[in-house]
Amino acid sequence: MSEYVNPELFGEKAGLVNPDEFPSWIIHEDENFLVLNKPGWLVCHPSKNGPYSSLVGAAREYLKADILHLVNRLDRETSGVVVLAKNKQTASMAQKAMDDKSLVGKKYLAILDGHLNAEITISQPLSDDKNSNVAIKTCCAIRKLSAKSACTVFAPIALSQNNEYRPATLAEVKIITGRKHQIRAHAQWMNHHVVGDKIYGEDENFYLDFIEKGVTDEMLKTLQMRRQALHAYEMDFSKVFPNMIFRAPLKQDMIDFIQSRKISYSV
């Protein structure tokens, strides 16, 4: 088993998908779709490191298929629902529905730093962060012509009760738009960044250090988790495909964090 998966490692050092474990990630499968609960250490898109180095590559091997269509994608460190279409026609319908934000519902679960005591809607446009040392970083923008509208709703589910650790909140997150790093940038904007976030957390230099060294014990003292505590919990396609509501159980690393902080979890 260890030759395939080492969830402690990320980036170029990440392990490969264990083909024996892959079927346990399947949420739903029919003639049109394969829906998976992606772990938080794996990229979606095929990479140069072979088929088992990505979710799509492993799915192709599992299905013995040359072509699969990604309907949605998640950042490497975001776990949860990823929908793959098995044919071009279904992919086109699903992707058009994704483009129409009123047709597909998306819900995430996030562990936020600090106690968020009430629901809050962040409606702040996003653009590339030209002042950041991290090239891929975005930021909330004011009066920038290049900024794109973005709206995120954060609703607290439960607050941490273990005073031995920093306060944390388990929150449900709904995205009204779908911009790059939207949840993470908006969480930072409201001063409740996602736990474990190396770019939008307390110090973006963690990301640069991570690229060079991986996650160190010193980083973990601040980050608290090896990856960002963000999970795509639900995707609702029922307005387009009847009864197609896909839900993904939380991954064990987020469950362990929730239990250690005595957060009441009943989602």
C-alpha positions as CSV (number, residue, x, y, z in Angstrom):
1,M,0.0,0.0,0.0
2,S,2.8,2.5,0.9
3,E,4.2,2.4,-2.6
4,Y,1.1,4.2,-3.8
5,V,-0.2,6.7,-1.2
6,N,1.5,8.9,1.3
7,P,-1.0,11.6,2.3
8,E,1.7,13.3,4.3
9,L,3.4,14.5,1.1
10,F,2.3,17.0,-1.5
11,G,3.6,18.5,-4.8
12,E,6.2,16.6,-6.7
13,K,6.7,14.3,-3.7
14,A,3.1,13.3,-3.4
15,G,2.3,9.6,-3.6
16,L,0.4,7.9,-6.3
17,V,-3.2,6.7,-6.3
18,N,-3.6,3.1,-5.0
19,P,-5.8,1.5,-7.7
20,D,-7.2,-0.9,-5.0
21,E,-8.3,2.1,-2.9
22,F,-9.7,4.2,-5.8
23,P,-13.2,2.4,-5.9
24,S,-13.8,3.6,-2.3
25,W,-13.8,7.2,-3.6
26,I,-16.7,6.6,-5.9
27,I,-19.9,8.4,-4.8
28,H,-22.0,7.7,-8.0
29,E,-21.5,5.9,-11.3
30,D,-23.8,5.4,-14.2
31,E,-23.6,5.3,-18.0
32,N,-23.0,9.1,-18.1
33,F,-21.1,10.1,-14.9
34,L,-18.4,9.0,-12.6
35,V,-18.5,11.1,-9.4
36,L,-15.7,10.9,-6.9
37,N,-14.7,12.1,-3.4
38,K,-11.3,13.5,-4.1
39,P,-8.7,13.4,-1.4
40,G,-6.9,16.6,-0.4
41,W,-3.4,15.6,-1.7
42,L,-4.2,14.9,-5.3
43,V,-4.4,17.0,-8.4
44,C,-7.4,16.7,-10.8
45,H,-5.7,17.2,-14.2
46,P,-3.3,14.6,-15.7
47,S,0.4,15.2,-14.9
48,K,3.7,14.1,-16.3
49,N,4.1,11.6,-13.5
50,G,1.9,8.9,-15.0
51,P,-1.8,8.0,-14.8
52,Y,-1.9,7.4,-11.0
53,S,-0.5,10.8,-10.2
54,S,-3.9,12.5,-10.9
55,L,-7.6,12.0,-10.3
56,V,-8.4,12.0,-14.0
57,G,-5.6,9.6,-14.8
58,A,-6.6,7.1,-12.1
59,A,-10.3,7.4,-13.3
60,R,-9.2,6.6,-16.9
61,E,-7.4,3.5,-15.7
62,Y,-10.3,2.4,-13.6
63,L,-12.8,2.8,-16.5
64,K,-10.3,1.6,-19.2
65,A,-11.3,4.8,-21.0
66,D,-9.1,7.0,-23.2
67,I,-11.2,10.2,-22.7
68,L,-13.0,11.5,-19.7
69,H,-14.4,15.1,-19.3
70,L,-13.9,17.1,-16.1
71,V,-17.2,18.8,-15.3
72,N,-15.7,20.6,-12.3
73,R,-12.3,20.7,-10.7
74,L,-10.9,21.4,-7.3
75,D,-7.5,22.7,-6.1
76,R,-5.1,20.0,-5.1
77,E,-5.6,20.6,-1.4
78,T,-9.4,20.9,-1.6
79,S,-11.2,17.6,-1.1
80,G,-14.7,16.5,-2.1
81,V,-17.0,16.2,-5.0
82,V,-15.5,16.0,-8.5
83,V,-17.8,15.1,-11.4
84,L,-16.5,13.4,-14.5
85,A,-18.6,12.9,-17.7
86,K,-18.1,9.7,-19.7
87,N,-19.2,11.1,-23.0
88,K,-19.1,14.4,-24.9
89,Q,-22.9,15.1,-25.0
90,T,-23.3,14.7,-21.2
91,A,-20.2,16.7,-20.6
92,S,-21.5,19.6,-22.7
93,M,-24.9,19.6,-20.9
94,A,-23.2,19.5,-17.5
95,Q,-20.6,22.2,-18.3
96,K,-23.2,24.5,-19.7
97,A,-25.2,24.1,-16.5
98,M,-22.1,24.9,-14.5
99,D,-21.7,28.1,-16.5
100,D,-25.3,29.1,-15.5
101,K,-24.8,29.7,-11.8
102,S,-28.6,29.3,-11.2
103,L,-28.7,25.7,-12.4
104,V,-26.0,24.0,-10.2
105,G,-25.9,24.4,-6.4
106,K,-22.5,24.1,-4.6
107,K,-21.9,23.7,-0.9
108,Y,-18.6,23.5,0.8
109,L,-17.5,22.7,4.4
110,A,-14.6,24.8,5.7
111,I,-12.8,25.0,9.0
112,L,-12.2,28.7,9.6
113,D,-9.7,30.3,12.0
114,G,-11.4,32.0,14.9
115,H,-15.1,31.9,15.9
116,L,-17.6,33.1,13.3
117,N,-20.7,33.8,15.3
118,A,-23.2,34.6,12.5
119,E,-23.8,34.1,8.8
120,I,-22.1,36.6,6.6
121,T,-22.2,37.3,2.9
122,I,-19.0,38.6,1.3
123,S,-19.6,40.4,-2.0
124,Q,-16.2,41.6,-3.0
125,P,-14.8,41.5,-6.6
126,L,-11.6,39.5,-7.2
127,S,-8.5,40.2,-9.3
128,D,-4.9,39.0,-9.4
129,D,-2.9,40.2,-6.5
130,K,-0.1,42.2,-8.1
131,N,1.4,43.0,-4.7
132,S,1.9,39.4,-3.7
133,N,5.1,37.3,-4.1
134,V,2.8,34.3,-5.0
135,A,2.0,34.5,-8.7
136,I,-1.2,32.6,-8.4
137,K,-2.7,34.6,-5.6
138,T,-5.9,36.6,-6.1
139,C,-7.3,39.3,-3.8
140,C,-10.4,41.4,-3.1
141,A,-10.2,44.5,-5.3
142,I,-11.7,47.9,-5.0
143,R,-12.5,49.9,-8.2
144,K,-10.3,47.7,-10.5
145,L,-11.5,47.4,-14.1
146,S,-10.1,43.9,-14.3
147,A,-11.9,42.6,-11.2
148,K,-14.6,40.0,-11.5
149,S,-17.7,40.0,-9.3
150,A,-17.7,37.3,-6.6
151,C,-20.2,36.4,-3.8
152,T,-19.8,33.9,-1.0
153,V,-22.0,33.0,1.9
154,F,-20.4,31.7,5.1
155,A,-22.7,30.1,7.7
156,P,-21.3,28.8,11.0
157,I,-22.3,25.2,11.9
158,A,-20.4,24.8,15.2
159,L,-17.7,26.5,17.2
160,S,-14.7,24.8,18.8
161,Q,-15.0,24.1,22.5
162,N,-11.4,22.9,23.3
163,N,-9.6,25.9,24.8
164,E,-6.2,24.2,24.5
165,Y,-6.2,25.2,20.8
166,R,-6.9,28.4,18.9
167,P,-10.6,29.0,18.3
168,A,-12.0,27.5,15.1
169,T,-15.4,27.3,13.3
170,L,-16.9,24.6,11.1
171,A,-18.8,26.5,8.5
172,E,-21.0,25.8,5.5
173,V,-20.0,27.8,2.5
174,K,-22.2,28.6,-0.6
175,I,-20.6,30.2,-3.6
176,I,-22.9,32.3,-5.8
177,T,-20.1,32.8,-8.4
178,G,-17.2,30.6,-9.2
179,R,-13.9,32.5,-9.2
180,K,-10.4,31.2,-8.7
181,H,-9.7,30.8,-5.0
182,Q,-12.9,32.6,-4.2
183,I,-13.7,31.0,-0.8
184,R,-10.2,31.3,0.4
185,A,-9.8,35.0,-0.7
186,H,-13.1,35.9,0.8
187,A,-12.3,34.1,4.1
188,Q,-9.1,36.1,4.3
189,W,-11.1,39.3,3.6
190,M,-13.3,38.7,6.6
191,N,-10.3,37.8,8.9
192,H,-11.3,34.2,9.2
193,H,-8.9,32.4,6.9
194,V,-9.3,28.7,6.1
195,V,-7.2,26.6,8.5
196,G,-4.1,25.2,6.8
197,D,-4.2,27.7,4.0
198,K,-0.6,28.5,2.9
199,I,-1.5,31.3,0.6
200,Y,-4.4,33.1,2.2
201,G,-3.6,32.4,5.8
202,E,-1.4,34.3,8.2
203,D,1.7,34.4,6.0
204,E,1.8,33.8,2.2
205,N,5.5,33.0,2.5
206,F,4.5,29.6,3.9
207,Y,3.5,28.7,0.3
208,L,6.9,29.6,-1.0
209,D,8.6,27.7,1.8
210,F,6.3,24.7,1.1
211,I,7.2,24.6,-2.6
212,E,10.9,24.3,-1.5
213,K,10.7,22.2,1.6
214,G,7.2,20.7,1.9
215,V,5.3,21.0,5.1
216,T,7.6,21.3,8.1
217,D,6.8,20.8,11.8
218,E,7.5,24.5,12.3
219,M,4.9,25.5,9.7
220,L,2.3,23.2,11.3
221,K,2.5,25.1,14.5
222,T,0.8,28.0,12.7
223,L,-1.0,26.2,9.8
224,Q,-2.6,23.5,12.2
225,M,-3.3,21.2,9.2
226,R,-1.0,19.9,6.4
227,R,-3.6,21.1,3.8
228,Q,-6.3,23.7,3.6
229,A,-9.4,22.6,5.5
230,L,-11.8,23.0,2.6
231,H,-14.2,20.3,1.3
232,A,-16.6,20.3,-1.6
233,Y,-19.5,18.8,0.3
234,E,-22.4,18.9,-2.3
235,M,-23.1,19.5,-5.9
236,D,-26.7,19.7,-7.0
237,F,-27.4,19.1,-10.7
238,S,-31.1,18.2,-10.1
239,K,-32.4,21.1,-12.2
240,V,-30.7,19.6,-15.2
241,F,-30.4,15.9,-14.4
242,P,-33.2,14.6,-12.2
243,N,-32.2,13.3,-8.7
244,M,-28.5,14.1,-9.4
245,I,-27.4,15.5,-6.0
246,F,-23.9,14.4,-5.1
247,R,-22.6,14.5,-1.5
248,A,-19.1,13.6,-0.3
249,P,-18.4,12.7,3.3
250,L,-15.6,14.6,5.0
251,K,-12.1,13.2,4.7
252,Q,-10.4,11.8,7.8
253,D,-7.9,14.6,8.3
254,M,-10.7,17.2,8.7
255,I,-12.7,14.8,10.9
256,D,-9.6,14.4,13.2
257,F,-9.2,18.2,13.4
258,I,-12.9,18.7,14.2
259,Q,-12.8,16.1,17.0
260,S,-9.6,17.4,18.5
261,R,-11.2,20.9,18.8
262,K,-14.4,19.5,20.2
263,I,-16.5,20.9,17.3
264,S,-20.0,19.4,17.2
265,Y,-20.2,17.9,13.8
266,S,-23.6,16.7,12.5
267,V,-23.6,17.5,8.7
